[in-house]
Amino acid sequence: MNYNQKLKEKFQFHPQIRRIAQHRHLPKSIYCQIKEQRIMREARRRKELNRRKHSKPGSVPLVPERKKHIVAVVK
């Protein structure tokens, strides 16, 4: 690992090394979980939009994504 790190430092200005170093390296399992969560979030969003589109205007309120995750407000 130290050898690889020194090589990266030595050749850090080479275009190909710079391109690889700027990537986000994650374990494959975490990468796949993130990808799956993204697909699920998009499906939920699409379903919500379709539900809003095919219902009476105003019956399905528009709740921002940030507000959906708030459980309670402390006074």
C-alpha positions in Angstrom: 0.0 0.0 0.0 2.8 2.4 0.8 4.5 1.6 -2.5 1.3 2.3 -4.4 0.8 5.5 -2.5 4.4 6.7 -3.3 3.8 5.9 -7.0 0.6 8.0 -6.9 2.5 10.8 -5.3 5.4 10.5 -7.8 3.2 10.5 -10.9 0.3 12.7 -9.6 0.6 15.1 -12.5 0.3 12.5 -15.2 -3.2 12.9 -16.8 -4.2 9.2 -16.5 -3.1 8.9 -12.9 -4.9 12.2 -12.1 -8.1 10.9 -13.8 -8.0 7.6 -11.8 -7.2 9.4 -8.5 -10.2 11.7 -8.8 -12.6 8.7 -8.9 -14.5 7.8 -5.9 -13.4 4.3 -4.8 -16.0 2.3 -2.9 -16.5 -1.3 -2.1 -18.6 -3.1 -4.6 -21.3 -4.0 -2.1 -21.7 -0.4 -1.0 -21.7 0.8 -4.6 -24.5 -1.7 -5.5 -26.6 -0.7 -2.5 -26.3 3.0 -3.4 -27.4 2.1 -6.9 -30.3 0.1 -5.7 -31.4 2.9 -3.3 -31.3 5.4 -6.2 -33.6 3.1 -8.3 -36.0 2.7 -5.4 -36.1 6.5 -4.7 -36.7 7.2 -8.4 -39.6 4.6 -8.5 -41.2 6.2 -5.4 -40.9 9.6 -7.0 -42.4 8.4 -10.3 -45.3 6.7 -8.5 -46.0 9.9 -6.5 -46.0 12.0 -9.6 -48.4 9.6 -11.4 -50.6 9.5 -8.3 -50.7 13.3 -8.3 -51.3 13.4 -12.0 -54.3 11.1 -12.0 -56.1 12.3 -8.8 -58.3 15.3 -8.1 -56.3 18.6 -8.0 -55.2 19.3 -4.4 -56.1 15.9 -3.0 -52.5 14.7 -2.9 -50.3 17.4 -1.4 -46.8 18.1 -2.6 -44.5 17.3 0.3 -40.8 18.2 -0.3 -38.3 15.3 0.0 -36.6 17.0 3.0 -39.8 17.3 4.9 -40.7 13.6 4.4 -38.0 12.4 6.7 -38.9 14.6 9.7 -40.6 12.5 12.3 -41.5 15.1 14.9 -40.9 18.8 15.6 -39.8 19.6 19.1 -41.3 22.8 20.5 
